[in-house]
Amino acid sequence: MADLEKLSIGEAAKGLREKKFSSEELTDACFSVIKRKNKDLNVFITLDEENAHKTAKEVDQKLAKGESLPVLAGIPASIKDLLNTKGVKTTCASPILKDFIPPYDATVVEKLKANHMVMLGKTNLDEFACGGSTEHSCFGVTKNPYDLTRVAGGSSGGSAAAVASNMSFYSIGTDTGGSIRLPASFCGVYGMKVTYGRVSRYGVTAMASSWDTVGSFARSVEDISYVLQAIAGRDRRDSTTPDKEVPDYSSFLGKDVKGLKIGLPKEYFGEGVEKETVDTVKAAVAKLEKAGAKVIEVSLPYTKYAVAVYYITMPAELSANLERFDGIRYGKSAKDADNLIDFYFKARGAGFGDEIKRRIMIGTYVLSAGYYDAYYKRAQKVRTLIIEDFNKAFEKVDVLIAPISPFPAFKIGELLDDPLAMYMADALTIPINAAGVPSLACPCGMSKGGLPIGMQIIAPQFEEGRILKVASAFEKL
Amino acid sequence: MLSEENVRHVAKLARMALTDEEVKKFTTQLSGVFEYMDILNEVDVSKVKETSQVTGLSNVMEKDELVPSQSTREELTGCSELPIDSKQVRVLNIIK
């Protein structure tokens, strides 16, 4: 059977059970795409062919014996190289962890392994998930499958490109300020940013702890629901995961949107957002309106402060989290240090790339004596106002729909020397992380230049099901 | 406006060696970033409480249940750059 790698998870799972093809064949199909395209796209940092084939074979044997297996069993997947994978190199795309082999699995990886995931390998990212373009990776930039001169987005750029180019059926990424939704929109795939705490972060290298979430990329809404089902829920090893029931996400699919109230936050369609993006997202919303949804304009007045709030609190938390990378517990030792302090200076000076250094400096500065109240505390207060914006909007509407990025994928190198311009690419994704609400990136059209444009569907905390309902209805329009 | 001296001081607090070139570059770039952050001074926050946990959880308690240690001796010694002898890390001799 040709083009196995292009199937959805649902189709692949069905084919496996009907013995139309084997998990080994699915795995071979993915590796053959990887071998053809990875040189150009630079998606994978590490491949694990041996274990992938081993798991595929085991799944095939179990299915041959008629065992009942979960839907994700034998489906080839990839994992952002920020999540620990036992025995498989986990670099965070940083020189300081270039050779790090974790002794344990992240909870998400453990859960997917219990679902018999065939793990193809680890995908590229901006160093420690800090960036919006994957250009800040010590392994080089991941290129956009639609245009090799453009970025795939970031920080989970490798995961988005892997799914978009059919190297992998689904991929796990992380979203702290837009790191799943931005690359998903640049590469034309679905990307789920979950409610803060819905998915365990145990074993995921911490970036900004009050913002970090783990989610997934896939090529259909149904596929997103399968992966979410497998990874969501309470984990005693991550105390930010509440003991809240995980609903049956598939039950939200295939429903209609009659009477559903959609809010369009006007700040997300205003200044700085390209007209083509605005028009494409509004056309998509018009389709939902035609299908029976009600569309209401709403306002989230504190939106414009979100980038500043984020670039104060995130670096503060990041600089604290990265203190552990000191060349002793982690990272390459500085061989020629005179004393302990000199050792730290050298190990950290050589171990971090530019963007990490910038963010550690911002974080250290805003937390230093005399500046804490002026920056960090004030930012946390403004964060409260951003949250109240969302609470008020959700009193009037069921979901919000907005653009994800002000523009489609930009050229490699275009924003590299202007950190502030790069930060502004996250202006429409950051507020969602500030409020801890879930948001799904959905492909909704193409630019005249042939680049994907995405929209995000946003719901109140822990209402991922509601988002899937709207996205699934939109997918069929 | 940040000075090069500020940048050197912060890098010292963060225990990071910077080259002269890096100091120059970061001074310009970070000045721009901090100028932008002043936008928050427009907001009246006198009656607002700060948020540090968005879903409202606090003081989460767990029973202390024993689980088997995840790492084998080989995995742990594998993390060391120092020589391994009889499955143990041979540390440098500092007492002469």
Boltz contact constraints between the chains, C-beta under 6 A:
constraints:
  - contact:
      token1: [A, 103]
      token2: [B, 71]
      max_distance: 6.0
  - contact:
      token1: [A, 103]
      token2: [B, 75]
      max_distance: 6.0
  - contact:
      token1: [A, 104]
      token2: [B, 70]
      max_distance: 6.0
  - contact:
      token1: [A, 196]
      token2: [B, 54]
      max_distance: 6.0
  - contact:
      token1: [A, 196]
      token2: [B, 55]
      max_distance: 6.0
  - contact:
      token1: [A, 197]
      token2: [B, 55]
      max_distance: 6.0
  - contact:
      token1: [A, 210]
      token2: [B, 52]
      max_distance: 6.0
  - contact:
      token1: [A, 236]
      token2: [B, 62]
      max_distance: 6.0
  - contact:
      token1: [A, 239]
      token2: [B, 60]
      max_distance: 6.0
  - contact:
      token1: [A, 242]
      token2: [B, 57]
      max_distance: 6.0
  - contact:
      token1: [A, 308]
      token2: [B, 37]
      max_distance: 6.0
  - contact:
      token1: [A, 308]
      token2: [B, 39]
      max_distance: 6.0
  - contact:
      token1: [A, 308]
      token2: [B, 40]
      max_distance: 6.0
  - contact:
      token1: [A, 344]
      token2: [B, 15]
      max_distance: 6.0
  - contact:
      token1: [A, 345]
      token2: [B, 15]
      max_distance: 6.0
  - contact:
      token1: [A, 345]
      token2: [B, 17]
      max_distance: 6.0
  - contact:
      token1: [A, 346]
      token2: [B, 17]
      max_distance: 6.0
  - contact:
      token1: [A, 348]
      token2: [B, 15]
      max_distance: 6.0
  - contact:
      token1: [A, 348]
      token2: [B, 16]
      max_distance: 6.0
  - contact:
      token1: [A, 349]
      token2: [B, 16]
      max_distance: 6.0
  - contact:
      token1: [A, 349]
      token2: [B, 17]
      max_distance: 6.0
  - contact:
      token1: [A, 360]
      token2: [B, 14]
      max_distance: 6.0
  - contact:
      token1: [A, 361]
      token2: [B, 10]
      max_distance: 6.0
  - contact:
      token1: [A, 364]
      token2: [B, 10]
      max_distance: 6.0
  - contact:
      token1: [A, 364]
      token2: [B, 13]
      max_distance: 6.0
  - contact:
      token1: [A, 364]
      token2: [B, 14]
      max_distance: 6.0
  - contact:
      token1: [A, 365]
      token2: [B, 10]
      max_distance: 6.0
  - contact:
      token1: [A, 377]
      token2: [B, 50]
      max_distance: 6.0
  - contact:
      token1: [A, 378]
      token2: [B, 40]
      max_distance: 6.0
  - contact:
      token1: [A, 378]
      token2: [B, 45]
      max_distance: 6.0
  - contact:
      token1: [A, 380]
      token2: [B, 50]
      max_distance: 6.0
  - contact:
      token1: [A, 380]
      token2: [B, 51]
      max_distance: 6.0
  - contact:
      token1: [A, 381]
      token2: [B, 45]
      max_distance: 6.0
  - contact:
      token1: [A, 381]
      token2: [B, 48]
      max_distance: 6.0
  - contact:
      token1: [A, 381]
      token2: [B, 50]
      max_distance: 6.0
  - contact:
      token1: [A, 382]
      token2: [B, 40]
      max_distance: 6.0
  - contact:
      token1: [A, 382]
      token2: [B, 43]
      max_distance: 6.0
  - contact:
      token1: [A, 383]
      token2: [B, 51]
      max_distance: 6.0
  - contact:
      token1: [A, 384]
      token2: [B, 48]
      max_distance: 6.0
  - contact:
      token1: [A, 384]
      token2: [B, 49]
      max_distance: 6.0
  - contact:
      token1: [A, 384]
      token2: [B, 51]
      max_distance: 6.0
  - contact:
      token1: [A, 419]
      token2: [B, 29]
      max_distance: 6.0
  - contact:
      token1: [A, 420]
      token2: [B, 32]
      max_distance: 6.0
  - contact:
      token1: [A, 420]
      token2: [B, 33]
      max_distance: 6.0
  - contact:
      token1: [A, 420]
      token2: [B, 36]
      max_distance: 6.0
  - contact:
      token1: [A, 436]
      token2: [B, 54]
      max_distance: 6.0
  - contact:
      token1: [A, 436]
      token2: [B, 55]
      max_distance: 6.0
